[in-house]
Amino acid sequence: MAHAAPASGGGTPRAVTAGATGTTGLPDVFSERTHRIASVATPVTLGLIYGYWAAANERSGGEITGWNLLFGFVTAAAFMVLYVAVRWVASRAIREVHAVLWASFTGGTFGFLYSLTDKSIVRSVVMGLVVGAVCFAVLFYRYYTHEDAQGRRIG
């Protein structure tokens, strides 16, 4: 909640946001422990969802078998490892590479899921490229408008 704070030495009051860190940016309402838990829980949760989705596409509505479960868990593990690797590398990259990494990850994972639906490989590749291109355009625009010329995030 914003309120007027008295300024020292007179003058006009300035708006202060409760819990704000410094004078720019949004307040960080979560503790360090919460951020650490989320940094582990996010890839695990997304990986399990992706693995389940891949296993469901692979069996095409048929019965669940041991091989299908194994396929789902292996796919989930691969997704988790790739997600963490892309997140680690992308956070240290310039905005163009950052956008390309996330776009290729998104396009590749979508293309793989689409290929499990018994569509042709050409159509799967085209769909993955389209999703990746749209993702690149959106992410590049976001990073371009939220970073300065040296690639530092603007508060």
CORTA-V817151 format. One record per pair of residues at least 24 apart in sequence whose ideal C-beta (glycine too) atoms are under 7 Angstrom apart, sorted by sequence separation. I is the first residue (numbers start at 1). GAP is how many residues later the second one is. D is the distance in Angstrom with one decimal. If there is no record, write none. Layout:
((I,GAP,D) (I,GAP,D))
This chain:
((51,24,4.5) (107,24,5.0) (50,25,6.6) (51,25,2.7) (106,25,6.2) (107,25,2.3) (50,26,6.1) (106,26,6.0) (48,28,5.3) (51,28,6.6) (104,28,5.9) (107,28,6.5) (47,29,4.2) (50,29,4.5) (103,29,4.6) (106,29,4.4) (47,30,6.9) (79,30,6.7) (47,32,4.5) (103,32,4.3) (46,33,7.0) (47,33,3.7) (102,33,6.5) (103,33,3.6) (44,36,6.4) (47,36,6.8) (100,36,6.5) (103,36,6.3) (43,37,4.6) (46,37,6.4) (99,37,5.3) (102,37,5.5) (43,40,4.7) (99,40,4.1) (43,41,5.3) (99,41,4.1) (96,44,6.9) (99,44,5.8) (95,45,6.8) (98,45,5.7) (95,48,3.8) (95,49,6.0) (95,52,5.5) (57,56,6.0) (95,56,5.9) (94,57,4.9) (58,58,5.2) (60,58,6.8) (50,59,6.8) (54,59,6.1) (57,59,3.7) (53,60,6.2) (57,60,5.4) (54,62,6.0) (25,130,4.2) (24,131,3.1))
